[in-house]
Each structure stands twice: as structure tokens, then as C-alpha cells.
Amino acid sequence: MRLLLVADTHLPKRAKALPEQLLDELPRADVVVHAGDWVDTATLDLLEDRSRRLIGVYGNNDGPGLRARLPEVAYAELDGLRLGVVHETGAAQGRERRCAARFPDLDVLVFGHSHIPWDTTADTGLRLLNPGSPTDRRRQPYCTYMTARVADGGLDEVTLHRLPRRT
């Protein structure tokens, strides 16, 4: 099962549209995960229409229209993998400990908010992933997203994809 992980799209404030490279990934993904800060409902509509399965949450910049359609935290079991999605996890320092305590029954937690790619594992085995942002790199050298594969109840082939700089 192939996953496409994205967060912090911030459309149309940070970009006018999702990058073509990201859109090209949609037909190859069995599940698309969006960890919040969509900003516009058009992006949610687009991903719902073009994804086989979409798991998403709202973020701190998402208004009432998105909050009415999305949860604050989402949970899914994907071929035995216990996945959670949330927008904010707090400061980087202590993140693994806090998230392991808050989400003791998960194998993987996908989060957003910082726009900073993140891939660590807590002492409990909880893997934390932040795909960064495909539209707003902030202090990062590139805009990014992630892909991964679920097999036999585990996660592998986690890849951070760098997008070309916009001109």
C-alpha cells in the first residue's frame, strides 16, 4: 500500500496551486494523508476527488468550513499499521516523549504545522513523520512531501521528496 503524505498546503496564500510533481503522485497513492493547514476548501475538494482514500485533519489556519468537514485528529488502520494524523505536536524538544504518551496505541503519527520535515522514532516505537510543506518552505531549503509504503503491518520506503524551487 503506497502512501502520499502532505501538510501545510496553505492555498492560495503560499501558492496558487499544488505543484505538478505532487499532483502526479495522486494516482499512484492508495492513501493520501494531509496533516492540516489546507486554508481553502478547494484543496480538500481536489484531494477528495482525485484520491482513492483521503485521511485528513484541520490545522490552526483552517476556518469553519474545513473544521466542519475534518477532525482535529484522525485514526486509521492500514493493513495492520495503526496510523494517526494531527496538525500540531508542540515544540521539537520532547516531541517523541509527548506524542508517545498522547498516542500510545499508534505505530505512526503524521503531523504538520512546522513546515519542517521530521522522521524520528520514540522509545516506544512510535514513528513520527512530518512531510514539510509542498508550497511554503519557510526556513527550509526546499518545499517537500513524503511517500511511504505499508507492508505486513509496518512502514518502509519512507522517502522525503524535494520539489524544484518555483521561479
Summary of the structure (lengths in Angstrom):
residues: 167
radius of gyration: 14.6
end to end distance: 34.1
largest distance: 43.4
contacts: 570
relative contact order: 0.20
helix: 20%
strand: 31%
